[in-house]
Amino acid sequence: MTEGRSHLRAQGGPPARFGNARLLMPAIDGHRQPLGPYTVGAALLGRLVPEALDRCPELVTEHDIEIRAVAPALADLVPARRVTLDALLPDEERILVPAPRRTLRLANGVAEFVRGVVEPGCRVEVRNADHADPTDTELLDVLRRRVPPSVLEIDVHADGPAPPPDTRGAGELWTLVDRCVREGFLHAAAELGERALARAEPGGEWWWRLAQRTATALGGLGRRAEARVVWERARRSSQDPAVHAATAYGLAMLDARDPDPERRDLGRARGWINQAIAISTLLPDRLQRAFKLGFDRNGLALVELREGRPAEALALVESAIELAGELGDRHPVHRMVLLANRAQLLTGLGLAKEALEDYSAAIAADPMFPDYYVDRGNLLFKLGRYAEALADYESALRVGPPLPEAFYNRAEVRVVQEDMAEALADLAMVIELDPSYVDAYINRAGLLAALDRDAEARADVEAGLARAPGNPHLLTVLGQLETAAERPAEARRALDLAIERAPGLVAAWGNRGVLRYETGDLEGAVDDLTRAIELGPQPDLYANRAVALRALGRTEEAEADEARAAGS
């Protein structure tokens, strides 16, 4: 397994910078064998949580999800305050698999906890970092980034003693794989699952459950070719109709969920999902048939949506909701997901009222699930219901570990409310939580430029372009900054490249129009501003074009633009 290997290196004894820092605990062996994900995190929390329960129990309560996920041995000490519906269900009704980014949220929550409870002047040593699970590699990166070294120095060593042999049987591995999938520890689920599959009898119940979890983890990591191999092995090892329906669904989703449109084979996905539906239709058990058929129709709805047929997708989801009515009190998460999916489709079709009703029903089904607060908040924002959108984003932040998307979206509400200081604070938090969040650099750079804080805006542009070279939005802000700095040649290069990369980007055309006006190219300014207006009419674009038209002596056209800019 190569993903997520530590880039942290330190050899030999503690470097001089540690000075008199007090060793917090004995050195932690970070090797992922035999303990698996969060070997380092569990050891660190095991040292800190018992004391924190006496000194600052509110911090433990605030981070219950993170502590229980990272250090399950502490579950008896840390009651679950925020429990999702999925956690209360039997295995066959748990259908949610957290996205890989959940571990970043957990790491940030742990970092905030550590920052709050560790007394300044401590250090911790970690050995075998090169053999750590990706969850620990990520956690160490976050800790070193978010916990000041004056509070906790982290001394990371690539090597260390070899771990004892891992002698787990298939049953033990199954328990760990199942937990890893439920928690979103997908790298470990894939690695341990493949190891367990080699020890279980192909075609048996345990083998199938392991295969399903392993393939799901591989698919979630984007390792689609490996996932396809596992699904195919399952098909060849079983004659159970339910297994074949599930493998057909899994194979279909490898294409349907591929984030790269160029790689998706939607025809192949449709073929597999049709096979899943055909088999599910024939399942003898009424309740199993209703669940599986609805589940598969929901999958076909994704294919329809990808192929540009939202109305057909909506009809399929509604048929799945109707089938879910046959399940009684069973599969509540399945019903919740269907309601949220219908809400997304209704939003796309412009049926906002109905979409809000579905989002509200999904949230009522599980008030501790943060995603649908964000989705409903986004719709409320589009409808101009900013206070309600703000409340939803804050609910999302309250019910789970730190969520960069909720801070990012809350910043957009702050901008509309003209609370620029809070908007900048939220965007700073997004970047602190996830330095790879390019959109946060874009928005903060644009906001800083609008506030004439050009040096800070330029720093964000440079940081963003380092992560996303050629990003047209960042190039547009760069062009704006270069224009303000009276460097027209540099501004023109940036804006030309932005338009080349994104011909439909209104801001790039509008800013190039301003630049061409300021460099005396009046006709060019009118052309660019006209193109910007065609793409997305806005009052400031009409106002800017009016200035250029007046300079050309086209007074009547200028007056018309001035009227449009004024809204008359």
C-alpha positions in Angstrom: 0.0 0.0 0.0 1.6 3.2 -1.1 -1.0 5.9 -0.5 -0.5 8.3 2.3 3.1 7.4 3.3 4.6 9.8 5.7 6.7 12.6 4.2 8.0 13.5 7.7 11.6 12.5 8.3 13.8 12.7 11.4 16.6 10.4 12.3 18.7 9.9 15.5 17.9 11.6 18.8 15.7 14.6 19.4 17.1 17.7 17.6 18.2 20.7 19.5 15.0 22.7 18.9 13.3 20.6 21.6 15.3 22.2 24.3 13.8 21.5 27.7 10.4 20.2 26.3 9.0 17.6 28.6 8.4 14.1 27.0 4.6 13.6 27.2 4.7 9.9 27.1 6.9 7.0 26.0 7.7 6.9 22.3 4.8 5.7 20.2 5.4 2.9 17.7 3.3 4.1 14.8 3.6 0.9 12.7 0.1 0.0 11.4 0.6 -3.6 12.4 -0.8 -5.0 14.5 -3.3 -2.3 15.7 -4.3 -0.8 12.4 -5.7 2.7 11.8 -4.9 5.5 14.3 -2.3 3.5 16.1 -0.6 6.9 17.0 -3.9 8.7 17.5 -5.2 6.1 19.9 -2.0 6.1 21.9 -2.0 9.9 22.2 -5.6 10.1 23.2 -5.2 7.2 25.6 -2.6 9.4 27.4 -4.6 12.6 27.3 -8.3 11.8 27.7 -8.3 10.3 31.2 -6.7 13.4 32.6 -8.8 15.7 30.5 -12.0 14.1 32.0 -10.9 15.5 35.3 -9.5 18.9 34.2 -11.7 19.9 31.3 -14.5 17.4 30.7 -16.3 19.8 28.4 -13.5 19.4 25.8 -13.9 15.6 25.9 -17.7 16.0 25.4 -17.1 18.4 22.6 -15.0 15.9 20.7 -16.8 12.7 21.5 -17.1 11.6 17.8 -13.4 12.1 17.1 -12.2 10.4 20.4 -14.5 7.4 20.0 -13.6 6.9 16.3 -9.8 7.3 16.8 -9.5 5.5 20.1 -12.4 3.0 20.5 -10.9 1.6 23.6 -11.9 4.8 25.3 -15.6 4.4 24.4 -16.5 3.4 28.0 -15.0 6.6 29.3 -16.4 8.9 26.6 -20.2 8.6 26.2 -21.5 9.2 22.7 -23.2 12.6 22.6 -23.8 12.8 18.9 -25.0 9.5 17.4 -26.1 9.1 13.8 -29.0 6.9 12.9 -26.7 4.6 10.9 -24.8 3.7 14.1 -28.0 2.3 15.7 -28.9 -0.1 12.9 -28.2 -3.8 12.3 -25.5 -4.6 9.8 -27.8 -5.3 6.8 -29.4 -1.8 7.2 -26.2 0.2 7.4 -25.6 1.5 3.8 -23.6 4.7 4.3 -19.8 4.7 3.7 -18.1 7.9 4.8 -16.1 9.7 2.2 -12.3 9.5 2.4 -12.2 13.1 3.6 -13.8 12.1 6.9 -10.4 11.2 8.3 -9.3 14.8 7.7 -12.3 16.0 9.8 -11.4 13.5 12.6 -7.7 14.6 12.5 -8.7 18.3 12.8 -11.0 17.5 15.7 -8.2 15.6 17.5 -5.8 18.5 16.8 -8.2 21.0 18.4 -8.7 18.7 21.4 -4.9 18.2 21.8 -4.3 21.9 21.5 -6.8 22.5 24.2 -5.6 20.0 26.8 -1.8 19.7 26.4 0.1 22.0 28.7 2.8 24.0 26.9 6.3 22.7 26.7 5.6 19.1 25.8 6.9 16.8 23.1 6.0 13.4 21.7 8.1 10.9 19.7 6.7 8.7 17.0 8.7 5.7 15.5 8.0 3.7 12.4 6.3 6.6 10.6 7.1 5.1 7.2 4.9 2.1 8.2 2.1 4.1 9.7 -1.5 3.8 8.4 -2.6 6.8 6.3 -4.9 7.9 9.1 -1.9 8.4 11.3 0.2 10.0 8.6 -2.6 12.5 8.0 -3.1 13.1 11.8 0.6 13.8 12.3 0.6 16.3 9.4 -2.5 18.1 10.9 -1.0 18.1 14.4 2.2 19.6 13.3 0.3 22.2 11.3 -2.3 23.2 13.8 -0.8 22.6 17.3 1.9 25.2 18.0 5.3 23.7 18.6 5.4 25.8 21.8 2.6 23.5 23.1 3.6 20.2 21.6 6.7 19.3 19.6 6.3 16.2 17.5 9.5 14.2 16.7 8.8 11.8 13.9 11.2 9.0 12.9 10.8 7.0 9.7 12.0 3.8 11.1 11.7 1.8 14.3 11.5 -1.8 15.7 9.8 -4.4 13.6 6.3 -5.2 14.9 5.3 -8.6 16.2 3.7 -11.0 13.6 0.1 -10.3 12.9 -1.7 -13.5 13.4 -5.3 -12.4 13.1 -7.8 -14.9 11.7 -10.4 -14.2 9.1 -13.0 -13.5 11.8 -10.9 -10.9 13.6 -10.0 -9.3 10.3 -13.7 -9.1 9.4 -14.5 -7.2 12.5 -11.7 -4.7 11.9 -12.5 -4.4 8.2 -16.2 -3.8 9.0 -15.3 -1.1 11.5 -12.8 0.5 9.1 -15.5 0.8 6.4 -18.1 2.2 8.8 -15.6 4.8 10.1 -14.2 5.7 6.7 -10.7 4.3 7.2 -10.7 3.1 3.6 -7.0 2.4 3.1 -6.9 0.1 6.1 -10.2 -1.5 5.0 -8.7 -2.3 1.6 -5.4 -3.6 2.8 -6.9 -5.7 5.6 -9.8 -6.9 3.5 -7.5 -8.2 0.8 -5.5 -10.0 3.4 -8.6 -11.5 4.9 -10.0 -12.6 1.6 -6.9 -14.8 1.1 -7.7 -16.6 4.4 -11.4 -17.2 3.9 -13.1 -19.8 1.7 -14.3 -18.2 -1.6 -18.0 -18.1 -1.9 -18.9 -18.5 1.7 -20.9 -15.9 3.7 -17.8 -14.4 5.4 -15.9 -14.3 2.2 -18.7 -12.4 0.5 -19.1 -9.9 3.2 -15.3 -9.3 3.2 -15.4 -9.0 -0.6 -18.2 -6.4 -0.5 -16.4 -4.3 2.1 -13.1 -4.5 0.3 -14.4 -3.6 -3.1 -16.4 -0.7 -1.6 -13.3 0.6 0.1 -11.2 0.3 -3.1 -13.9 2.1 -5.1 -14.1 4.8 -2.5 -10.3 5.4 -2.8 -10.6 5.6 -6.6 -8.8 2.3 -7.1 -11.5 1.2 -9.5 -9.5 -1.4 -11.4 -8.7 -3.3 -8.1 -12.3 -3.0 -7.0 -13.5 -4.4 -10.3 -11.2 -7.5 -9.8 -12.8 -8.1 -6.3 -16.4 -7.7 -7.7 -15.5 -10.1 -10.5 -14.1 -12.7 -8.1 -17.3 -12.5 -6.1 -19.4 -13.1 -9.2 -17.4 -16.2 -10.0 -17.5 -17.6 -6.5 -21.3 -17.5 -5.9 -24.6 -18.6 -7.4 -26.6 -16.6 -4.9 -29.0 -14.1 -6.7 -28.6 -11.5 -4.0 -24.8 -11.6 -4.3 -25.0 -11.3 -8.1 -27.4 -8.3 -7.8 -25.1 -6.6 -5.3 -22.0 -7.2 -7.5 -23.7 -5.9 -10.6 -24.7 -2.8 -8.6 -21.1 -2.4 -7.4 -19.7 -2.7 -10.9 -22.2 -0.2 -12.2 -21.2 2.4 -9.6 -17.5 2.1 -10.5 -18.4 3.9 -13.7 -21.4 5.9 -12.6 -19.5 7.5 -9.7 -16.2 8.1 -11.5 -15.4 11.8 -11.1 -13.7 12.0 -14.5 -16.3 12.2 -17.3 -13.8 11.0 -19.8 -13.3 7.7 -17.9 -16.9 7.0 -17.3 -18.5 4.2 -19.4 -22.2 4.9 -18.7 -23.3 2.3 -21.2 -21.4 -0.3 -19.2 -22.8 1.1 -16.0 -26.4 0.9 -17.4 -25.8 -2.7 -18.4 -24.7 -3.7 -15.0 -27.4 -1.8 -13.1 -30.1 -3.2 -15.4 -28.8 -6.7 -14.5 -29.0 -5.8 -10.8 -32.6 -4.6 -11.2 -33.5 -7.7 -13.2 -32.2 -10.0 -10.5 -33.7 -7.9 -7.6 -37.1 -8.1 -9.3 -37.0 -11.9 -8.9 -35.9 -12.1 -5.3 -38.4 -14.3 -3.4 -38.4 -12.4 -0.1 -40.8 -9.5 -0.3 -38.9 -7.1 2.0 -35.5 -8.0 0.5 -37.0 -7.4 -2.9 -38.5 -4.0 -2.0 -35.2 -2.8 -0.5 -32.9 -4.2 -3.2 -35.1 -3.1 -6.1 -35.4 0.4 -4.7 -31.6 0.5 -4.0 -30.8 -0.5 -7.6 -33.3 1.9 -9.1 -31.7 4.7 -7.2 -28.4 3.6 -8.8 -30.0 3.7 -12.2 -31.2 7.2 -11.4 -27.5 8.3 -11.1 -26.8 6.9 -14.6 -29.8 8.8 -16.0 -28.7 12.0 -14.4 -25.2 11.6 -15.7 -26.7 11.1 -19.2 -28.6 14.4 -18.9 -32.1 13.0 -18.1 -33.0 14.4 -14.7 -36.8 13.8 -15.1 -36.2 10.1 -15.7 -33.9 10.0 -12.7 -36.6 11.6 -10.6 -39.1 9.1 -11.7 -36.8 6.3 -10.6 -36.1 7.8 -7.2 -39.8 8.3 -6.6 -40.4 4.6 -7.5 -37.7 3.7 -5.0 -39.4 5.8 -2.3 -42.7 4.1 -3.1 -41.0 0.7 -2.6 -39.5 1.9 0.7 -43.0 2.3 2.0 -43.3 -1.5 2.0 -40.4 -1.8 4.5 -42.2 -0.6 7.6 -39.8 0.6 10.2 -36.8 -1.1 8.5 -34.1 0.6 6.5 -34.7 4.2 7.7 -31.3 5.3 6.4 -32.3 4.0 2.9 -35.4 6.1 3.0 -33.4 9.2 4.3 -31.0 8.9 1.4 -33.8 8.5 -1.2 -35.4 11.7 0.2 -32.2 13.6 0.0 -31.5 12.4 -3.5 -35.0 13.4 -4.6 -34.4 16.8 -3.1 -31.2 17.2 -5.2 -33.1 16.3 -8.4 -36.0 18.6 -7.5 -33.5 21.4 -6.9 -32.0 20.9 -10.3 -35.5 21.0 -11.9 -36.3 24.3 -10.2 -38.8 22.8 -7.7 -37.3 24.5 -4.6 -40.4 24.2 -2.4 -40.6 20.5 -2.8 -36.9 20.1 -2.5 -36.9 21.9 0.8 -39.6 19.6 2.1 -37.6 16.6 1.2 -34.4 17.9 2.8 -36.3 18.8 5.9 -37.7 15.2 6.1 -34.2 13.8 5.6 -32.8 15.9 8.4 -35.7 15.0 10.6 -34.9 11.3 10.0 -31.3 11.8 11.4 -30.6 15.3 12.9 -27.0 14.2 13.6 -26.1 13.7 10.0 -24.4 16.9 8.8 -24.4 16.6 5.0 -28.1 17.4 4.4 -27.9 20.6 6.5 -25.2 21.7 4.1 -27.3 20.8 1.1 -30.4 22.5 2.4 -28.4 25.5 3.4 -27.1 25.8 -0.2 -30.6 25.8 -1.5 -31.7 28.4 1.0 -28.7 30.5 0.1 -29.7 30.4 -3.6 -33.3 31.4 -2.6 -31.9 34.5 -0.7 -33.0 33.1 2.7 -29.6 33.9 4.2 -30.5 33.6 7.9 -31.9 30.1 7.4 -28.9 29.1 5.3 -26.6 30.4 8.1 -28.5 28.3 10.7 -28.1 25.2 8.6 -24.4 25.6 8.1 -24.0 26.1 11.8 -26.0 23.0 12.5 -23.7 21.1 10.3 -20.7 22.3 12.3 -22.4 21.5 15.6 -23.3 17.9 14.9 -20.0 16.6 13.6 -16.2 17.1 13.5 -14.8 20.2 11.8 -16.3 20.5 8.3 -14.5 22.8 5.9 -17.4 23.0 3.4 -19.7 24.4 6.1 -17.2 27.1 7.0 -16.7 27.9 3.3 -20.4 28.2 2.7 -21.0 30.3 5.8 -18.3 32.7 4.5 -20.5 33.2 1.4 -23.4 34.1 3.6 -21.2 36.5 5.5 -20.2 38.3 2.3 -23.8 38.8 1.3 -24.5 40.1 4.7 -21.5 42.5 4.3 -19.8 41.0 7.3 -16.4 40.9 5.7 -14.4 40.3 8.9 -16.4 37.1 9.7 -16.2 36.0 6.1 -12.4 36.3 6.1 -12.3 34.4 9.4 -14.4 31.6 8.0 -12.2 31.3 4.9 -9.1 31.3 7.1 -10.6 28.4 9.0 -11.2 26.5 5.8 -7.6 26.9 4.8 -6.4 26.0 8.3 -8.5 22.8 8.2 -7.7 21.9 4.6 -4.8 23.7 2.9 -5.7 22.0 -0.4 -9.1 23.7 -0.5 -8.4 25.8 -3.6 -11.8 27.5 -3.7 -11.1 29.1 -0.3 -8.0 30.7 -1.7 -10.0 31.9 -4.7 -12.7 33.5 -2.6 -10.4 35.0 0.0 -8.1 36.4 -2.7 -11.1 38.0 -4.4 -12.5 39.4 -1.2 -9.1 40.8 -0.1 -8.6 42.4 -3.5 -12.1 44.0 -3.2 -10.9 45.4 0.2 -7.8 46.8 -1.4 -5.6 44.4 0.6 -3.7 43.5 -2.5 -0.5 42.1 -0.9 -2.6 39.6 1.1 -4.7 38.8 -2.0 -1.5 38.1 -4.0 -0.3 35.8 -1.4 -3.5 33.8 -1.6 -3.3 33.8 -5.4 0.2 32.4 -5.3 -0.7 29.8 -2.7 -3.7 28.7 -4.7 -1.8 28.5 -8.0 0.9 26.4 -6.3 -1.8 23.9 -5.6 -3.8 24.4 -8.8 -1.6 25.7 -11.6 -3.5 27.5 -14.3 -6.7 27.8 -12.3 -8.7 30.4 -14.3 -10.4 32.0 -11.2 -7.0 32.6 -9.5 -5.6 33.9 -12.8 -8.5 36.4 -13.0 -7.8 37.7 -9.5 -4.1 37.9 -10.5 -5.0 39.9 -13.6 -7.1 42.2 -11.4 -4.2 42.7 -9.0 -1.7 43.3 -11.9 -4.1 45.9 -13.3 -4.3 47.7 -10.0 -0.4 47.6 -9.8 -0.2 49.2 -13.2 1.5 46.2 -14.8 -0.7 45.8 -17.9 1.4 43.3 -19.7 1.4 40.9 -16.8 -2.3 41.5 -16.3 -3.1 40.8 -19.9 -1.1 37.5 -19.8 -3.0 36.4 -16.7 -6.5 37.3 -18.1 -5.8 35.9 -21.6 -4.8 32.6 -20.0 -7.9 32.6 -17.7 -10.2 33.1 -20.7 -8.3 30.4 -22.6 -8.8 28.0 -19.7 -12.4 29.0 -19.0 -14.1 30.8 -22.0 -17.3 31.1 -20.0 -15.8 32.9 -17.0 -17.6 36.2 -16.7 -15.1 37.8 -14.3 -12.2 37.1 -16.7 -13.9 38.9 -19.6 -15.1 41.7 -17.4 -11.7 42.3 -15.9 -10.0 42.1 -19.3 -12.5 44.7 -20.5 -11.5 47.0 -17.7 -7.8 46.5 -18.5 -8.3 47.2 -22.2 -10.2 50.4 -21.4 -7.3 51.5 -19.1 -4.7 50.8 -21.8 -6.7 52.8 -24.4 -8.2 49.9 -26.4 -11.8 51.2 -26.2 -13.3 48.9 -28.9 -11.7 45.9 -27.3 -13.0 47.0 -23.9 -16.5 47.1 -25.3 -16.1 43.7 -27.0 -14.9 42.0 -23.8 -17.6 43.7 -21.6 -20.2 42.7 -24.2 -19.1 39.1 -24.0 -19.2 39.2 -20.2 -22.7 40.6 -20.3 -23.8 37.8 -22.7 -22.5 35.2 -20.3 -23.9 36.8 -17.2 -25.4 40.3 -17.1 -24.6 42.3 -14.0 -25.0 46.0 -13.1 -21.3 46.7 -12.8 -20.7 45.2 -16.3 -23.3 47.5 -17.8 -21.8 50.5 -15.9 -18.3 49.7 -17.1 -19.4 49.3 -20.7 -21.3 52.6 -20.5 -18.0 54.3 -19.6 -16.3 52.8 -22.6 -19.2 53.6 -25.0 -19.2 57.2 -23.9 -15.5 57.4 -24.5 -16.2 56.2 -28.0 -18.9 58.8 -28.5 -21.7 56.2 -28.6 -23.9 58.2 -26.2 -27.2 56.6 -26.9 -25.9 53.1 -26.2 -24.1 54.4 -23.1 -27.3 55.9 -21.7 -29.1 52.6 -22.3 -26.4 50.7 -20.4 -26.5 53.3 -17.6 -30.3 52.7 -17.3 -29.7 48.9 -17.1 -27.0 49.4 -14.5 -29.4 51.4 -12.4 -32.1 48.8 -12.8 -34.5 51.0 -14.7 
